[in-house]
Amino acid sequence: MADNTAINKKYLIVLVAALGYFVDAYDLILFVVIRKSSLLDLNVPLESLSSTGLNLFNIQMIGTLLGGIFFGILGDKKGRLYVLFGSIMVYSLANLANGFVENIWQYSILRFIAGFGLAGELGAGVTLVSEIMPKEKRGYATALVAAIGAAGAFTAGIVGDLTPWRYSFIIGGGMGLLLLFLRVGTFESGLFLKSEKENVSRGNFLQLFTHKDKLKRYLSCMLISLPIFFVITILMQLAPEIAAKLNIEGEVTAGKAVMFVYIGLTIGDLTSGLLSQWLRNRKKAIILFLIFSMVCCLLHLNSFSISLNLLFISYIVLGFSAGYWISLITLAAEQFGTNIRATVATTIPNFARGAVVPITFIYQGLMSLNDNDILKSALMVGILCFILAFAGTFFIKDTFSRDLDFTE
């Protein structure tokens, strides 16, 4: 009976981490979907929609970067469970408040707070799940977290289209607060509790940059993530402009691209996790997905005059090919010891998300050099992202079924 109770509690933690990531992904994509309607309702001039929306997005990204460092260090000092539920509470309250904003200043402050809170959930959840599950099965658990979580972005596309923007935020905040009730019955990672008793520095973020081997592992994980954000930042968000250049007939909106890409991401994250289990090697699974993603991106940018339905299928395939995100975060968590694992698993996703800024900057620079040739500029950015990603795979070791009971 005791064994069954312990197993049930482990499954409960996996469920909480998965649903937490669901709300996390919901919020990140919701703003993309309701950006225009919310800003118009707040009396932002039509000619200022793009700049105001970009500013709000950047403010949220600054929040995620700072929150990633804060919650990562906190996760190694105070515990994974502490951060998991703390981050859920922060971004849920911010989302609820977002539904009642009256001006851009309030919107900006709450987007920052929401981004700050969102930064902690995924890293803490993956770290906790990785540490409590048997080492041979942790890939199945994190794959489930990814699949359920990525579905949150798909849900955001539907809810954002069907409900007023204020209600969309309130729904997201309400879902997050409901998760707090699941705190009862969960438990902290035994590996963390053990590390607390050891005389070792915990949550020392700076040590990642003062030791050559740690820095190499850390940067490699971030480089491997770049193609994912190329697909999301360039191919997905610029879908209408790219479709026009490809001579696609019919209406192509960013909302539809988001929906189809994230359907693919959901399936891809689950598949990459299962593939890593079947191969018993996470690195090989990620490399296979990188190769497939590169081929898909090249084909997509050369899909001239295809039908609208084929284009939507292309978005699903693009999303699927970029669906190695959770396998990468699991690989990153397994690279480092218990005393800095949460810091790594929390900062890497948020620093990787921050990669959208240099990707966008390079794309805009290439647009100027290429006489505003969208397809050529996108192709050049994509090639750079894939070169860096493949380079990252050469400097990192596989960690499948690695015993995580060690410290740095």
Secondary structure, DSSP 8 states (H G I E B T S, - for coil): -HHHHHHHHHHHHHHHHHHHHHHHHHHHHHHHHHHHHHHHHTT--GGGHHHHHHHHHHHHHHHHHHHHHHHHHHHHHT-HHHHHHHHHHHHHHHHHHHTT--SHHHHHHHHHHHHHHHHHHHHHHHHHHHHHS-TTTHHHHHHHHHHHHHHHHHHHHHHHHHS-HHHHHHHHHHHHHHHGGGGTT----HHHHHHHTSSS--S-TTHHHHSHHHHHHHHHHHHHTHHHHHIIIIIITTHHHHHHHTT--S---HHHHHHHHHHHHHHHHHHHHHHHHHHT-HHHHHHHHHHHHHHHHHHHTT-TT--HHHHHHHHHHHHHHT--HHHHHHHHHHHS-TTTHHHHHHHHHHHHHTTHHHHHHHHHHHHHHTTT-HHHHHHHHHHHHHHHHHHHHHT----TT-------
